[in-house]
Amino acid sequence: MKSRRVDLGWMRIFAEIGKAGSLSAAASALGLTQPAVSYQIRRLEEQLGVSLLKRQHRGVELTPEGQRLFDVVAKSVSEIDQLARRFRNEADRPTIRLRTDYAFSALWLIPRMHMFRMLYPNVDIQIVATQRTQGNRSDDGDVAVVFGTQTEFERQAVLLLPERVAPVCTQGFLDRYGAISAPTDLARARLIHLDAAEPSPWFDWRRYLAELGVSRDSHAGQGDVSFNTYSLVVQAAIGEQGVAIGWMGLVEPLLASGMLKIAGPTLEAPDRGYWLLPPRTRDAQSDLLAAWLTAEAGIVSRPDP
Protein backbone atom coordinates (compact mmCIF):
# COMPACT_ATOMS: atom_id res chain seq x y z
CA MET A 1 0.00 0.00 0.00
CA LYS A 2 1.42 3.34 -1.02
CA SER A 3 1.89 5.73 1.92
CA ARG A 4 0.61 9.27 1.67
CA ARG A 5 2.50 12.18 3.15
CA VAL A 6 0.65 14.73 5.24
CA ASP A 7 0.73 18.26 3.85
CA LEU A 8 2.77 20.49 6.20
CA GLY A 9 0.50 23.39 5.35
CA TRP A 10 -2.40 21.52 6.90
CA MET A 11 -0.35 21.11 10.07
CA ARG A 12 0.23 24.84 10.36
CA ILE A 13 -3.49 25.50 9.90
CA PHE A 14 -4.33 22.86 12.51
CA ALA A 15 -1.81 24.34 14.98
CA GLU A 16 -3.37 27.78 14.55
CA ILE A 17 -6.89 26.37 15.14
CA GLY A 18 -5.74 24.58 18.27
CA LYS A 19 -4.16 27.76 19.57
CA ALA A 20 -7.09 30.04 18.68
CA GLY A 21 -9.91 27.60 19.47
CA SER A 22 -11.87 28.87 16.49
CA LEU A 23 -11.90 28.29 12.76
CA SER A 24 -12.69 31.93 12.01
CA ALA A 25 -9.97 33.25 14.33
CA ALA A 26 -7.45 30.88 12.77
CA ALA A 27 -8.53 31.94 9.29
CA SER A 28 -8.05 35.61 10.20
CA ALA A 29 -4.58 34.98 11.65
CA LEU A 30 -3.52 33.05 8.55
CA GLY A 31 -5.07 35.43 6.03
CA LEU A 32 -7.48 32.76 4.73
CA THR A 33 -11.24 32.42 4.53
CA GLN A 34 -13.11 30.33 7.09
CA PRO A 35 -14.41 27.88 4.45
CA ALA A 36 -10.88 27.36 3.16
CA VAL A 37 -9.63 26.55 6.66
CA SER A 38 -12.55 24.17 7.26
CA TYR A 39 -11.86 22.40 3.98
CA GLN A 40 -8.16 21.93 4.77
CA ILE A 41 -8.94 20.44 8.18
CA ARG A 42 -11.39 17.97 6.64
CA ARG A 43 -8.66 16.93 4.23
CA LEU A 44 -6.26 16.43 7.15
CA GLU A 45 -8.80 14.33 9.05
CA GLU A 46 -9.38 12.19 5.96
CA GLN A 47 -5.63 11.76 5.56
CA LEU A 48 -5.13 10.67 9.17
CA GLY A 49 -8.37 8.68 9.45
CA VAL A 50 -9.37 10.29 12.76
CA SER A 51 -11.56 13.17 13.90
CA LEU A 52 -9.48 16.08 15.21
CA LEU A 53 -12.10 18.68 16.13
CA LYS A 54 -15.48 18.81 17.79
CA ARG A 55 -17.49 21.61 16.21
CA GLN A 56 -19.38 23.58 18.84
CA HIS A 57 -21.79 26.50 18.75
CA ARG A 58 -18.89 28.85 19.44
CA GLY A 59 -15.53 27.66 18.30
CA VAL A 60 -14.12 24.17 18.28
CA GLU A 61 -12.69 21.74 20.80
CA LEU A 62 -9.88 19.27 20.18
CA THR A 63 -10.67 15.58 20.32
CA PRO A 64 -8.27 13.36 22.29
CA GLU A 65 -6.55 12.48 18.98
CA GLY A 66 -6.53 16.17 18.06
CA GLN A 67 -4.92 17.08 21.38
CA ARG A 68 -2.19 14.49 20.88
CA LEU A 69 -1.46 15.86 17.43
CA PHE A 70 -1.59 19.47 18.63
CA ASP A 71 0.99 18.79 21.37
CA VAL A 72 3.47 17.67 18.71
CA VAL A 73 2.57 20.07 15.91
CA ALA A 74 2.41 23.25 18.01
CA LYS A 75 5.95 22.70 19.33
CA SER A 76 7.32 21.95 15.86
CA VAL A 77 5.63 24.94 14.22
CA SER A 78 6.91 27.24 17.00
CA GLU A 79 10.48 25.99 16.55
CA ILE A 80 10.26 26.43 12.77
CA ASP A 81 8.94 29.98 13.19
CA GLN A 82 11.75 30.84 15.61
CA LEU A 83 14.35 29.45 13.23
CA ALA A 84 12.83 31.37 10.31
CA ARG A 85 12.98 34.59 12.34
CA ARG A 86 16.65 33.97 13.12
CA PHE A 87 17.35 33.38 9.44
CA ARG A 88 15.62 36.65 8.53
CA ASN A 89 17.42 38.59 11.26
CA GLU A 90 20.79 37.20 10.18
CA ALA A 91 20.04 38.07 6.55
CA ASP A 92 19.02 41.60 7.55
CA ARG A 93 22.16 42.27 9.65
CA PRO A 94 24.74 44.34 7.79
CA THR A 95 27.97 42.44 7.18
CA ILE A 96 31.39 43.83 6.26
CA ARG A 97 34.24 41.71 4.94
CA LEU A 98 37.85 42.70 5.56
CA ARG A 99 40.73 41.11 3.67
CA THR A 100 44.18 41.31 5.25
CA ASP A 101 47.12 39.14 6.27
CA TYR A 102 47.69 36.98 9.34
CA ALA A 103 50.04 39.42 11.06
CA PHE A 104 47.77 42.45 10.86
CA SER A 105 44.67 40.50 11.83
CA ALA A 106 46.27 38.67 14.78
CA LEU A 107 48.44 41.42 16.26
CA TRP A 108 46.67 44.68 15.38
CA LEU A 109 43.05 44.01 14.50
CA ILE A 110 41.84 41.31 16.90
CA PRO A 111 43.02 43.11 20.08
CA ARG A 112 40.90 46.10 18.96
CA MET A 113 37.80 44.23 17.82
CA HIS A 114 36.05 44.64 21.18
CA MET A 115 35.99 48.40 20.56
CA PHE A 116 34.34 47.89 17.18
CA ARG A 117 31.78 45.59 18.82
CA MET A 118 30.99 48.20 21.46
CA LEU A 119 30.49 50.92 18.85
CA TYR A 120 28.58 48.84 16.29
CA PRO A 121 26.93 45.86 18.04
CA ASN A 122 24.52 45.25 15.15
CA VAL A 123 27.16 45.03 12.43
CA ASP A 124 28.81 41.69 11.60
CA ILE A 125 32.40 41.71 10.39
CA GLN A 126 34.05 38.82 8.54
CA ILE A 127 37.85 38.70 8.58
CA VAL A 128 39.45 36.91 5.63
CA ALA A 129 43.15 36.49 6.42
CA THR A 130 45.81 35.01 4.15
CA GLN A 131 49.58 34.66 4.32
CA ARG A 132 50.01 37.82 2.25
CA THR A 133 47.13 39.75 0.74
CA GLN A 134 47.64 40.97 -2.79
CA GLY A 135 47.32 44.65 -3.57
CA ASN A 136 44.57 44.47 -6.16
CA ARG A 137 41.12 45.58 -5.06
CA SER A 138 38.00 43.50 -5.54
CA ASP A 139 34.65 44.71 -6.83
CA ASP A 140 32.52 42.90 -4.27
CA GLY A 141 32.60 45.51 -1.53
CA ASP A 142 35.51 44.11 0.48
CA VAL A 143 37.67 46.46 2.50
CA ALA A 144 41.35 45.46 2.43
CA VAL A 145 44.40 46.24 4.53
CA VAL A 146 47.49 45.33 2.55
CA PHE A 147 51.25 45.65 3.08
CA GLY A 148 53.18 47.32 0.31
CA THR A 149 54.57 50.57 -1.09
CA GLN A 150 52.68 53.63 -2.23
CA THR A 151 53.41 53.02 -5.90
CA GLU A 152 51.55 49.68 -5.77
CA PHE A 153 48.17 51.20 -4.94
CA GLU A 154 45.68 53.65 -6.35
CA ARG A 155 45.16 57.20 -5.14
CA GLN A 156 42.38 56.20 -2.74
CA ALA A 157 44.71 54.09 -0.59
CA VAL A 158 45.42 55.40 2.91
CA LEU A 159 48.62 54.54 4.79
CA LEU A 160 47.50 53.15 8.15
CA LEU A 161 50.82 51.94 9.57
CA PRO A 162 54.09 53.21 8.09
CA GLU A 163 56.85 50.64 8.36
CA ARG A 164 58.92 51.31 11.47
CA VAL A 165 61.00 48.44 12.77
CA ALA A 166 63.41 47.69 15.58
CA PRO A 167 64.96 44.52 17.02
CA VAL A 168 62.86 43.08 19.86
CA CYS A 169 63.40 40.32 22.40
CA THR A 170 62.69 39.57 26.03
CA GLN A 171 64.68 40.70 29.02
CA GLY A 172 65.11 37.04 29.88
CA PHE A 173 66.85 36.41 26.56
CA LEU A 174 69.26 39.29 27.22
CA ASP A 175 69.93 38.06 30.74
CA ARG A 176 70.71 34.61 29.41
CA TYR A 177 72.80 35.47 26.32
CA GLY A 178 74.16 38.90 27.09
CA ALA A 179 73.15 42.52 26.55
CA ILE A 180 72.85 44.05 23.08
CA SER A 181 74.40 47.46 23.51
CA ALA A 182 75.41 48.16 19.89
CA PRO A 183 74.18 47.11 16.42
CA THR A 184 77.29 44.99 15.96
CA ASP A 185 76.10 42.81 18.87
CA LEU A 186 73.16 41.75 16.69
CA ALA A 187 75.58 40.09 14.26
CA ARG A 188 76.46 37.59 16.97
CA ALA A 189 72.96 37.08 18.36
CA ARG A 190 70.48 34.33 17.58
CA LEU A 191 68.06 35.88 15.09
CA ILE A 192 64.47 34.98 14.27
CA HIS A 193 63.62 35.38 10.58
CA LEU A 194 60.39 35.79 8.64
CA ASP A 195 60.53 33.89 5.37
CA ALA A 196 59.83 36.03 2.31
CA ALA A 197 60.47 36.02 -1.39
CA GLU A 198 63.60 37.78 -2.61
CA PRO A 199 63.89 40.70 -2.63
CA SER A 200 62.02 40.98 0.64
CA PRO A 201 58.98 43.32 0.46
CA TRP A 202 59.73 44.51 4.00
CA PHE A 203 62.70 44.92 6.31
CA ASP A 204 64.40 41.59 6.88
CA TRP A 205 67.54 41.03 8.90
CA ARG A 206 69.85 41.33 5.92
CA ARG A 207 68.39 44.68 4.87
CA TYR A 208 68.17 45.93 8.44
CA LEU A 209 71.82 45.16 9.22
CA ALA A 210 72.93 46.53 5.86
CA GLU A 211 71.20 49.86 6.62
CA LEU A 212 73.26 50.08 9.80
CA GLY A 213 76.47 49.08 8.04
CA VAL A 214 76.75 45.83 9.99
CA SER A 215 78.04 42.69 8.29
CA ARG A 216 77.19 39.25 9.57
CA ASP A 217 78.89 35.98 8.84
CA SER A 218 76.28 33.37 7.94
CA HIS A 219 77.85 31.09 10.55
CA ALA A 220 78.16 33.71 13.28
CA GLY A 221 74.74 33.18 14.82
CA GLN A 222 73.73 30.82 17.56
CA GLY A 223 71.20 28.71 15.73
CA ASP A 224 68.91 31.07 13.85
CA VAL A 225 65.31 30.06 13.34
CA SER A 226 62.81 31.14 10.68
CA PHE A 227 59.02 31.04 10.28
CA ASN A 228 56.66 31.70 7.41
CA THR A 229 54.16 33.61 9.59
CA TYR A 230 54.94 36.76 11.53
CA SER A 231 52.69 35.76 14.43
CA LEU A 232 55.02 32.78 15.00
CA VAL A 233 58.04 35.05 14.79
CA VAL A 234 56.58 37.15 17.60
CA GLN A 235 55.69 34.08 19.66
CA ALA A 236 59.23 32.78 19.28
CA ALA A 237 60.60 36.11 20.50
CA ILE A 238 58.26 36.01 23.51
CA GLY A 239 59.47 32.45 24.11
CA GLU A 240 63.06 33.73 24.34
CA GLN A 241 64.16 31.93 21.18
CA GLY A 242 66.07 34.93 19.81
CA VAL A 243 65.83 38.48 18.52
CA ALA A 244 63.14 39.35 15.99
CA ILE A 245 62.44 42.38 13.86
CA GLY A 246 59.49 44.11 15.46
CA TRP A 247 57.04 46.12 13.35
CA MET A 248 56.09 48.96 15.67
CA GLY A 249 52.46 49.07 14.64
CA LEU A 250 52.09 45.39 15.48
CA VAL A 251 54.24 44.82 18.58
CA GLU A 252 53.74 48.09 20.46
CA PRO A 253 51.24 46.52 22.92
CA LEU A 254 53.82 43.84 23.73
CA LEU A 255 56.45 46.51 24.30
CA ALA A 256 54.08 48.54 26.50
CA SER A 257 53.29 45.46 28.61
CA GLY A 258 56.98 44.61 29.05
CA MET A 259 56.70 41.24 27.32
CA LEU A 260 59.20 42.47 24.73
CA LYS A 261 61.77 45.22 24.71
CA ILE A 262 63.61 47.09 21.97
CA ALA A 263 67.16 45.87 21.46
CA GLY A 264 68.47 48.15 18.70
CA PRO A 265 67.95 51.24 16.55
CA THR A 266 64.61 51.97 14.89
CA LEU A 267 64.51 52.23 11.10
CA GLU A 268 61.69 53.63 8.95
CA ALA A 269 60.41 53.24 5.40
CA PRO A 270 57.86 56.10 5.19
CA ASP A 271 56.36 55.04 1.84
CA ARG A 272 55.95 51.41 2.89
CA GLY A 273 53.58 49.78 5.34
CA TYR A 274 49.96 48.71 5.76
CA TRP A 275 47.54 50.48 3.43
CA LEU A 276 43.78 50.72 3.67
CA LEU A 277 42.15 49.97 0.32
CA PRO A 278 38.46 50.88 0.16
CA PRO A 279 36.35 48.82 -2.26
CA ARG A 280 35.41 50.21 -5.66
CA THR A 281 31.78 49.49 -4.80
CA ARG A 282 31.43 51.42 -1.56
CA ASP A 283 28.47 51.42 0.79
CA ALA A 284 27.62 52.65 4.27
CA GLN A 285 29.13 49.58 5.95
CA SER A 286 32.46 49.72 4.12
CA ASP A 287 32.74 53.46 4.82
CA LEU A 288 31.99 52.79 8.49
CA LEU A 289 34.77 50.19 8.76
CA ALA A 290 37.24 52.40 6.86
CA ALA A 291 36.51 55.31 9.19
CA TRP A 292 36.98 53.11 12.25
CA LEU A 293 40.29 51.69 10.98
CA THR A 294 41.72 55.13 10.23
CA ALA A 295 40.59 56.42 13.63
CA GLU A 296 42.22 53.46 15.42
CA ALA A 297 45.41 54.09 13.48
CA GLY A 298 45.35 57.74 14.58
CA ILE A 299 44.64 59.13 11.12
CA VAL A 300 42.26 62.08 10.93
CA SER A 301 41.65 62.13 7.19
CA ARG A 302 39.44 59.57 5.46
CA PRO A 303 39.81 57.95 2.05
CA ASP A 304 38.89 60.11 -0.90
CA PRO A 305 35.48 59.30 -2.42
C-alpha positions in Angstrom: 0.0 0.0 0.0 1.4 3.3 -1.0 1.9 5.7 1.9 0.6 9.3 1.7 2.5 12.2 3.1 0.7 14.7 5.2 0.7 18.3 3.9 2.8 20.5 6.2 0.5 23.4 5.3 -2.4 21.5 6.9 -0.3 21.1 10.1 0.2 24.8 10.4 -3.5 25.5 9.9 -4.3 22.9 12.5 -1.8 24.3 15.0 -3.4 27.8 14.6 -6.9 26.4 15.1 -5.7 24.6 18.3 -4.2 27.8 19.6 -7.1 30.0 18.7 -9.9 27.6 19.5 -11.9 28.9 16.5 -11.9 28.3 12.8 -12.7 31.9 12.0 -10.0 33.3 14.3 -7.4 30.9 12.8 -8.5 31.9 9.3 -8.1 35.6 10.2 -4.6 35.0 11.7 -3.5 33.0 8.5 -5.1 35.4 6.0 -7.5 32.8 4.7 -11.2 32.4 4.5 -13.1 30.3 7.1 -14.4 27.9 4.4 -10.9 27.4 3.2 -9.6 26.5 6.7 -12.6 24.2 7.3 -11.9 22.4 4.0 -8.2 21.9 4.8 -8.9 20.4 8.2 -11.4 18.0 6.6 -8.7 16.9 4.2 -6.3 16.4 7.1 -8.8 14.3 9.1 -9.4 12.2 6.0 -5.6 11.8 5.6 -5.1 10.7 9.2 -8.4 8.7 9.4 -9.4 10.3 12.8 -11.6 13.2 13.9 -9.5 16.1 15.2 -12.1 18.7 16.1 -15.5 18.8 17.8 -17.5 21.6 16.2 -19.4 23.6 18.8 -21.8 26.5 18.7 -18.9 28.9 19.4 -15.5 27.7 18.3 -14.1 24.2 18.3 -12.7 21.7 20.8 -9.9 19.3 20.2 -10.7 15.6 20.3 -8.3 13.4 22.3 -6.6 12.5 19.0 -6.5 16.2 18.1 -4.9 17.1 21.4 -2.2 14.5 20.9 -1.5 15.9 17.4 -1.6 19.5 18.6 1.0 18.8 21.4 3.5 17.7 18.7 2.6 20.1 15.9 2.4 23.2 18.0 6.0 22.7 19.3 7.3 21.9 15.9 5.6 24.9 14.2 6.9 27.2 17.0 10.5 26.0 16.5 10.3 26.4 12.8 8.9 30.0 13.2 11.8 30.8 15.6 14.4 29.4 13.2 12.8 31.4 10.3 13.0 34.6 12.3 16.6 34.0 13.1 17.3 33.4 9.4 15.6 36.7 8.5 17.4 38.6 11.3 20.8 37.2 10.2 20.0 38.1 6.6 19.0 41.6 7.5 22.2 42.3 9.6 24.7 44.3 7.8 28.0 42.4 7.2 31.4 43.8 6.3 34.2 41.7 4.9 37.8 42.7 5.6 40.7 41.1 3.7 44.2 41.3 5.2 47.1 39.1 6.3 47.7 37.0 9.3 50.0 39.4 11.1 47.8 42.5 10.9 44.7 40.5 11.8 46.3 38.7 14.8 48.4 41.4 16.3 46.7 44.7 15.4 43.0 44.0 14.5 41.8 41.3 16.9 43.0 43.1 20.1 40.9 46.1 19.0 37.8 44.2 17.8 36.0 44.6 21.2 36.0 48.4 20.6 34.3 47.9 17.2 31.8 45.6 18.8 31.0 48.2 21.5 30.5 50.9 18.9 28.6 48.8 16.3 26.9 45.9 18.0 24.5 45.3 15.1 27.2 45.0 12.4 28.8 41.7 11.6 32.4 41.7 10.4 34.0 38.8 8.5 37.9 38.7 8.6 39.5 36.9 5.6 43.1 36.5 6.4 45.8 35.0 4.2 49.6 34.7 4.3 50.0 37.8 2.3 47.1 39.7 0.7 47.6 41.0 -2.8 47.3 44.7 -3.6 44.6 44.5 -6.2 41.1 45.6 -5.1 38.0 43.5 -5.5 34.7 44.7 -6.8 32.5 42.9 -4.3 32.6 45.5 -1.5 35.5 44.1 0.5 37.7 46.5 2.5 41.3 45.5 2.4 44.4 46.2 4.5 47.5 45.3 2.5 51.2 45.6 3.1 53.2 47.3 0.3 54.6 50.6 -1.1 52.7 53.6 -2.2 53.4 53.0 -5.9 51.5 49.7 -5.8 48.2 51.2 -4.9 45.7 53.6 -6.4 45.2 57.2 -5.1 42.4 56.2 -2.7 44.7 54.1 -0.6 45.4 55.4 2.9 48.6 54.5 4.8 47.5 53.2 8.1 50.8 51.9 9.6 54.1 53.2 8.1 56.9 50.6 8.4 58.9 51.3 11.5 61.0 48.4 12.8 63.4 47.7 15.6 65.0 44.5 17.0 62.9 43.1 19.9 63.4 40.3 22.4 62.7 39.6 26.0 64.7 40.7 29.0 65.1 37.0 29.9 66.8 36.4 26.6 69.3 39.3 27.2 69.9 38.1 30.7 70.7 34.6 29.4 72.8 35.5 26.3 74.2 38.9 27.1 73.2 42.5 26.5 72.9 44.1 23.1 74.4 47.5 23.5 75.4 48.2 19.9 74.2 47.1 16.4 77.3 45.0 16.0 76.1 42.8 18.9 73.2 41.8 16.7 75.6 40.1 14.3 76.5 37.6 17.0 73.0 37.1 18.4 70.5 34.3 17.6 68.1 35.9 15.1 64.5 35.0 14.3 63.6 35.4 10.6 60.4 35.8 8.6 60.5 33.9 5.4 59.8 36.0 2.3 60.5 36.0 -1.4 63.6 37.8 -2.6 63.9 40.7 -2.6 62.0 41.0 0.6 59.0 43.3 0.5 59.7 44.5 4.0 62.7 44.9 6.3 64.4 41.6 6.9 67.5 41.0 8.9 69.9 41.3 5.9 68.4 44.7 4.9 68.2 45.9 8.4 71.8 45.2 9.2 72.9 46.5 5.9 71.2 49.9 6.6 73.3 50.1 9.8 76.5 49.1 8.0 76.7 45.8 10.0 78.0 42.7 8.3 77.2 39.3 9.6 78.9 36.0 8.8 76.3 33.4 7.9 77.9 31.1 10.6 78.2 33.7 13.3 74.7 33.2 14.8 73.7 30.8 17.6 71.2 28.7 15.7 68.9 31.1 13.8 65.3 30.1 13.3 62.8 31.1 10.7 59.0 31.0 10.3 56.7 31.7 7.4 54.2 33.6 9.6 54.9 36.8 11.5 52.7 35.8 14.4 55.0 32.8 15.0 58.0 35.1 14.8 56.6 37.2 17.6 55.7 34.1 19.7 59.2 32.8 19.3 60.6 36.1 20.5 58.3 36.0 23.5 59.5 32.5 24.1 63.1 33.7 24.3 64.2 31.9 21.2 66.1 34.9 19.8 65.8 38.5 18.5 63.1 39.4 16.0 62.4 42.4 13.9 59.5 44.1 15.5 57.0 46.1 13.4 56.1 49.0 15.7 52.5 49.1 14.6 52.1 45.4 15.5 54.2 44.8 18.6 53.7 48.1 20.5 51.2 46.5 22.9 53.8 43.8 23.7 56.4 46.5 24.3 54.1 48.5 26.5 53.3 45.5 28.6 57.0 44.6 29.0 56.7 41.2 27.3 59.2 42.5 24.7 61.8 45.2 24.7 63.6 47.1 22.0 67.2 45.9 21.5 68.5 48.2 18.7 67.9 51.2 16.5 64.6 52.0 14.9 64.5 52.2 11.1 61.7 53.6 9.0 60.4 53.2 5.4 57.9 56.1 5.2 56.4 55.0 1.8 55.9 51.4 2.9 53.6 49.8 5.3 50.0 48.7 5.8 47.5 50.5 3.4 43.8 50.7 3.7 42.2 50.0 0.3 38.5 50.9 0.2 36.4 48.8 -2.3 35.4 50.2 -5.7 31.8 49.5 -4.8 31.4 51.4 -1.6 28.5 51.4 0.8 27.6 52.7 4.3 29.1 49.6 5.9 32.5 49.7 4.1 32.7 53.5 4.8 32.0 52.8 8.5 34.8 50.2 8.8 37.2 52.4 6.9 36.5 55.3 9.2 37.0 53.1 12.3 40.3 51.7 11.0 41.7 55.1 10.2 40.6 56.4 13.6 42.2 53.5 15.4 45.4 54.1 13.5 45.4 57.7 14.6 44.6 59.1 11.1 42.3 62.1 10.9 41.6 62.1 7.2 39.4 59.6 5.5 39.8 57.9 2.0 38.9 60.1 -0.9 35.5 59.3 -2.4 
